[in-house]
Amino acid sequence: MVSMGELNAGLDAAHRLAMLVKDLSGSLGFIKSMPQRAVIDLTAILREIDKTVVAVDEAIDKFITVALNANQIKDDPSVLMELGGLHLRSFIENNRGHCSSIYTIRLAYLNGWLDRFKTDYETQKRVITHVFDELDNADVGLFQRLSDVVSYMDQVAQEAVLLQLDNRTEDTRNLLKSSVVELFRVKSELQQIQSEMLNVKNTFIEKMALRQPMAEA
């Protein structure tokens, strides 16, 4: 029996990441005062999030491509082994972002930049600091739970292999179809993260266009 635990944890993590990026987007009212270095560093943090989102999304696409190819599975059941296990997990681990990179970026510059802003921006500073605090631990938190979606795919693959070995072709197809439906839920949340990141980038463009010429840090 396939457990939905890892899938639901991945869904929750994707939703939380989207909310964090949304919080970040709504707390950059003073971005026009940011030195160029701070903009570059914030963009680098977003890139670490994006790398994880893209890696998981591409792994899901690889799974779906095989899962929906019923004729290929019927002719060569061994392709089911490509749906899970070490291959997809290694793909995600080799391509996802890491909180160590986020922490290094934050420590090297952004903390000092945030400290320059006093009471007028205290609420915004608290929100951004909270976002960074959560992202600092993302390797054992949000990034890890999102990456663990591959555990769900691995369970589906193993169950599908057993069904196919038992000549239960129709049950195999039904299992794979239902898993594809579930994985599209994850893809929808991943698209939401990317949409929120686009909002941040648009905020960068809009606010930086309004900034006054100033010395760069």
PEQUI-V744529 format. One line per field, one symbol per residue. ss: DSSP state (a for helix, b for strand, c for the rest). A space follows every 10 residues. Layout:
# PEQUI-V744529
ss->???
This chain:
# PEQUI-V744529
ss->ccccaaaaaa aaaaaaaaaa aaaaaccccc aaaccaaaaa aaaaaaaaaa aaaaaaaaaa aaaaaaacca aaaaacaaaa aaaccaaaaa aaaaacccaa aaaaaaaaaa aaaaacccaa aaaaaaaaaa aaaaaacaaa caaaaaacaa aaaaaaaaaa aaaaacccaa aaaaaaaaaa aaaaaaaaaa aaaaaaaaaa aaaaaaaaaa ccccccc
